[in-house]
């Protein structure tokens, strides 16, 4: 519920009236344990009246993996999830 409220509040206070709302807008994994794999889910909501598509560009850092949970069009009012994973090897 809090996430939904954040989306609505973000749209009301956005002077640009963006058509896609990305939450969270910044990711902080904090302290990571060696040998661990850590995930954060980013939600992308289509706030426009027209369907939208997103493209995830490849990340050059091999420790970071970004992938969509589902592919295809984001219909108006719908949400897509993007999973950001960071892997910390034992030898770092």
N, C-alpha and C positions, 0 to 999 in steps of 0.2 A: 504494500500500500504506500509506504514512504517513497519508493522508487517512482510509482505512478504520480504521486503528488509533486515530486521533483520535476518530472517531465512537464506537467502542466504549468508549474511555476516558471520553469525555464522558458517556455514558449511565451508566457505573458510578459516577461521582463527582457526579451530579446528584441532589440531595436531592428535587427536585420530580418527578423521573421523567417528564420531558416526553415527549410522544408524537412530536414532530417535532424533528429535529436539524438545525440550520442551520450550515453551515460555509462560509466563515469567519463568525464571529459579528460581526465589524466589518471594514469595508473601508477601506483606505488606499491611494490611488492614488500617493502620493508626488509628486515633482516632475513636472509635465506640460509638454510642449512646445506652443507656440502652433500652432494649425492641426491638431492631432492628435485622433484618436479612440481612446480607451483602454477596453478591456473587462476585466472580472473576472467569472468564473463563480462563482456561489453555489450550493452543492448543498443540497438539502433531502431528508433521509431520513426516511421514516415508521418510527418505532421502536415503534409501537403495533400491536395485533393487529387493528385496524379500519382500513379505508380512509379516507383523509383528502383534503380539497380545500384548496387555498390560493387566496387572492385577492390580486393585486398592485394596490395602490392607486396612482392617478396621482400623479406627482411634479410639484410646482409649478415647479421649476427646469427651464427648457427645455433646459439643457445636459446634463441627466441623463435617460437612457432606461433603463427597467427592463422586461424582457420575459421571458416564459417560453419555453423551447426547445420544450416540448410541453405541451399542455393536457390536462385530465382528472384523474381520480382518481389518487391516489398509493396504490398497494397496499401492504400491510404488507411492510416490508423493502426497498421500492423507493426509488429516488432520482429526483428531478426537478431540472433545472438551470434557474436563473434567471440571465440575462445582464444585468449592470449596465454601461452604457456612459456615459462622460463625454466630451463633445466640447468642446474648447477652440478658440474662434475666433481668427483672426489679429488682430482689433482689440482684444483685451483686454490 
